[in-house]
Amino acid sequence: MRRFFGAVGSVSRLTVKSEVLGTNILGDPTSRAVDVYIPAGHDGRGLPLLVDLVGITSSGLSHTNWMAFSENMPERLDRLIGEGRMPPVVVAFPDCFTRIGGNQYVNSAATGPWEDFLIAEMLPVIEGRFGCGGSGRRGVFGKSSGGYGAIMNALRHSDVWAAAACHSGDMGFELCYLADMPATLRALAPDNSIEQWWCKLEEAKKRPDGVFTAMNILAMAASYDPDPAVFLGMRLPVTFDTCEVIPDRWANWMRHDPVVAVETLGNNLRSLKALYIDCGERDQFNLLYGARRFVRRLNELDIAHRYEEFADNHSGVDYRMDESLPFLAAALEG
């Protein structure tokens, strides 16, 4: 629902034909649509590039769709740029939806090498087509799983990304994931079969209420600790009978926790032109505590960043991008 009635940018849809995603065992398509926003009065040439990573169960294409009672992302960008709150930028919205319900934007032997797709395949297509971005002129942002993807890509690929924004991103894994293991086991009982449960979910005419917790945990399992030899690569880091942590399985998950990864990769963030992190004070997935731990370590390492807590929970908080997008765009413009 448009709230700004000035100049309107354009959205083009491209298709990126991927070779690296051919390794995914989920049967997901390897040709991926990417919507690209170009601000009014520009053709994209010479502008910075931002990449929008969305949360689990969504696609970048959803951010360019019409929305009731709220702005979609192109409308938000039109307003922020049109009101002079941020300089013009190109923004890419890749469709990274998968059979497991979404993406964490990391390389996985189950879901596929999504980091490689974004960097080695998508960026060259977008930048080649529109003449935008380039070294020191690329930023990545997202919320929830997308925020996680943004911060992990910044940690691992600061030679590619010059700015990043993490809104309510997954971190502090023992707080946001372990607490959901008992409910996941109850959902899988009495058969204790991931395959049976997942196939029943896929075959249902309507997704049953209350399945998100188990679906999310299984998606995380395929992302953080995949086993290509089992159904969709999904194996849990706890025992089915007593819900006890399996140390080597859980260690694989924890290597993907930004709170852990910052210990070995934190210095990479020093090269960023802008790093933005925020989280709601009432985040229902306990992500606030992981964010505080992560930011505390940034402070100890004297890594420049902007951190904000706001009076809300995890849901419906895209309005926070009114803060992050101008911050990233201004840094990349210089």
Secondary structure, 3 states (H helix, E strand, C coil): CCCCCCCCCEEEEEEEECCHHHHCCCCCCCEEEEEEEECCCCCCCCCCEEEEECCCCCCHHHHHCCCCCCCCHHHHHHHHHHCCCCCCCEEEEECCCCCCCCCCCCEECCCEEHHHHHHHHHHHHHHHHHCCCCCCCEEEEEECHHHHHHHHHHHHCCCCCCEEEEECCCCCHHHHCHHHHHHHHHHHCCCCCHHHHHHHHHHCCCCCCCCHHHHHHHHHHHHHCCCCCCHHHCCCCECCCCCCECHHHHHHHHCCCHHHHHHHHHHHHHHCCEEEEEEECCCCCCHHHHHHHHHHHHHHCCCCCEEEEECCCCCCCHHHHHHHHHHHHHHHHC
